[in-house]
Amino acid sequence: MPQLPKIIRTNSSVEHTMTVDIMDEYGDTMTKEIACEHPLTIYLNWVEVVTVMTLGARPADLVLGYLKNQGFIEDISAIESLIIDWDSNSAAVITHESTDGLEEKLTKKTVTSGCGQGTMFGNVMKKLEGVTLPQPTLRQSRLYGLLEALTHHNATYKAAGAVHGCAVCRDTEILSFVEDVGRHNAVDTLAGEMWLKGQTGEDKIFYTTGRLTSEMVIKVAQMGIPVLLSRSGATQMGYDLAKKLGITMVARAKGNRFQVYNGMANLVLDVKGPEAEALSQSQPKTQSQDPIGKSA
């Protein structure tokens, strides 16, 4: 077990939602909860790396996951301490050794399509060369069970909206769920948690409420997770990368509907006959749904 960093939190904290007064289309006033956004500037050995806008629910996991996914730190035992201070909206990461060349690395940055403007640094794709992910079997019935379990989460979204949710799952079990104002923040938080706990991803499924973009596919591949699931759609680059990296990509997954973009051979369609017909009639069809069962 590697030596874990010392995590220091000051007494300051932030609210995740706030209540405001609104008026509806009939002129009626009511109170409504909205999600809060807080800037958090990440420093690595006192060099400013980035400022992220976050809900602030799990800042330590977010910072660690961000630094790992961006390739700044590969070994968690290299980190001496992490200081979270909401009074200064800062997170300071101190390592045992110097981080030479950090300023040069910071100049090679790509702004991604992640909501809240995510970033990916130039060395990330190179580190994914030669990555081989397992190809687990995904049973349709178990997928439906997982989607049902996920409906019991999204507490902040249900109260206030305006946030994305991500989860690390195993079969129908949700191991960890997090919400944030940007989906890239949520995935970094889960990556940081897995890193701290020494968990591997080969037997897991990653769920997101957001689009399956190149950024999302890259980060899930870095976590070693072979299945990516979303209630939203996929982009062209996300699709291309999923095929290249061997990630099973399932989009538009909600209720009993889903679309498999990659890894069709890994899906076992085991919901058939009257059961499938009952499920089909339980929700209205939309124009965006494809005959996945036939294409698989």
N, C-alpha and C positions, 0 to 999 in steps of 0.2 A: 504494500500500500504506500503510494507516494506521500511525502509530507505535504499537508494542505496549508494554504496561506492563512494567516491570521486576519480575520475580518473584523474591522472596527467600525461601529456605527455610533455617531454622535446622538445626542438626545433629540435632535430635530427630526421631524417627520413631515409627510405631505398627505393631503386628502386625495382620495381616488375619484370621488364624485362630489358635486355641489348642487344645491337646490336653487333654482331660479324661477321667477314668475314669467309665464308666457300667456299669449292670447291665441285662441284657435280661430278657424275661419268663420265662426259664428259670433265672434266678439266676446266669447266667454274666457275668463282668466282662470288659470290653474297653476299649480306648482309642478315642476318637472326636474328630474335629476339629469345632469349632463356630466360627461367624463372630463376629468381634469388633465391638462398637459403640463408637464414640468421639464424644463431644460436640465440636462445632466451632462456636464463636461467631463470627459474621461481624460485623465493624465496618466502617462506611462513614464515612470521615473522623472516626473515633473515636466515632461514635454506634452503639450496639449495635442491630443489625437483627434477628437471629434466631439461635437455636442449633439446628443440625441434628445428628441422630445419623447417623453415616456409618461405612462400612468404612474410609475413609481412604486409598483406593488412589490417587485423583487429586484431591487437595483444591483445587488451583488452578483446574482446569477446573470443578469443582463450584461454587466460589464465583463465578466469572465467569458461568457459565451461570445460576445462581440470580439474580444481580443483573440480568442482561439479561432473563430471562424474567419477572421481577417488575416490570420497567419502571423500575428505579432508575437504570440507565445505558443509554443507547442507542448511544453512540459509544465504541468501545473506546479510541480515542486520547485520550479524556478521563481515562483512568486513568493515574496516574503510577507507582504501584507496588502490589504485593500481597505481603504478608508472611505466610508460613505458619509458625506456631510451635506444635508439639505439646506443648511443656512447659507452655504456658498454654492449650492447646486453643483457639487463636484464629487468625483470619484477618483481617488489617487491610488494607482497601483505601483507598488515598489517591488523590484525584483532583486534577487541576490547578486546578479551580475549586471554589467552595463548592457545597454541596448544600442550598440554601435550601428550607424546607418539608418536610424529611425527616421530622421528628417528626410532622407532621400526616398525612403519607402512611402512617406506621406505625400510625396508629390505625384505618385503614380496611382491616381484614384479615378474610379469611374462612378458617376452618379447613376443609380439604377432606377427602375420604375417602381420600387417599393414605396408605399404610401408613407409620407413623412420624409421622403428622399433617403433611401438607403444608400450605402456605399460599398463598393467592392474594390479591393486593392489588387494591383497588377500581378502579384505572385500567386494568387489563389488558384486560378485554373491550372497553372503549371503543377501545383502540388496534387491535383486530382488525376494527372496522367497516370495511367496504369491501374487506377482504382477498380477493383472487382467486387461487386456487391452480390450477396446471395440472391437466389430466385425462389422465395418461399411460395407455397401454394396459398391462395386466398379463397376461402369458401364464401360463396354468396350469402349463405345463411348467417355466417359469423360476421360478415360485413354489415348486414342489416342489424344484427345485435349490437355492434359497435355504434352505428349511427343512432340507434335508439338510446344508448347510454349517453351519448354526447348531448342529447337534447336536455339533459338535466344539469348542464353546466351553463356557461355564459352569464354569470350573475350580474356583472357590470353592464353587459350588453342589454340584458333584459330590463335593467333599471334605467339606464341612461343612453344606450346606443353608442355609436361613434367609436367603437373599439373593435379590434380583431381578436380572435381566440385561436390558440394553438394547443395541441396536446400530443404527448408521447403515449402510445398505447401498445398493449400486447394482447392479441386476440380481441376479445370484447372488453378488456379491462383498460380503464384510463389510469395510467400510472401518474401522470402529472398534467395539469391544465393551467394555462396562464392567459390573461388578457392584457392587451396594451393598445396604445393609440396607433401603433404601426405593426404590421405583421412581422417585419424584420426584427423588431424589438422582441416580440413574443418568441420567435424561433431562437434568437440568441440567448434569451433567458433559459429556455429549456436545454439548449446546448451547454450552457454554463452549469446548470444543475447536474446534467449527466456527467460532465467533466469532474465536478467536485465529488460525485458519488462513485466515480470509476466505472460507470455503466457503459456497456457496448450496445450497438444498435441493430445487430443482425436479426434479432427476433422481434423487432418492433415495427409499428406503423406510426407515421407522422400525419397528424390531421391539422388542417388550417382552414379558417373561414375565408381566407384571401385567395387571390389569383395564384395560379401555379406559374410563376415567372422564372426566368433563369436564376435569379438570386435565390429563390426558394429551393429550387432543385439543387443548386450548388451547396447550400448550407445543409440540406438533408443528407446529401452524399458525404459531406465532411463528418457528419454524425454517424455515418455507417448504417443508416436506416434505408432498407430496400423498397419500402412501400410509402407512397405519398398520396394522401387523400384530401380532397377539398370539396366544399359545397359550391365553390365558384368555378370559373373556367380556366383554361390554360392559354399561354401565349406561345407564339411560334418558337422562340428561343428556349423557353422552358421545355417544350415538347422535344425539340432537337437534342437538348442536353439529357433529358430523361432516357431517350433512346441510346445515346452515346454511353451513358453511365450505367445503363441497365436497371433503371428505377421503374417499378410498376407505378404508373400514374393513373389515378382514378379521380375524375372531376365531376362536377354537377351532382355530387352525392348528397341526397337528402331524402328522407323517408325510404321508399323502396326504389328510387331512381338513381342511376349512376351511369357514367360514361367512361369506359376504359380507353385511354389514349395510348398507353404502352404497357406491355406485359400481359396481353390478352391470354396467352397460353398458360399463365399462372393462375387464372381465375377458374374456379370450379363452380359451375352453375347448378347448384343442388336444390334450388327452390323451384319446383315444377308442379304441373297439374293444377288441381283446385286451389292449392295454397298460393301459387303464383298468380292465378286469375283473381283471387280475392285481394291480393296485394295490389295488383294492377288497377282494380276498380276503386281502391281506397283513396287514390289521389288522382286528380285530373292530369291528363297528358298536356305537355306544352310542345311548341314547335321545335324547341332546342334539343329534345331528347332523341337519341339515336337508338336503333335496334341492336343494343350491345350484345344481347344473347345470340343473335344470328352471326354477328361479325366475329365473336369469340370462337 
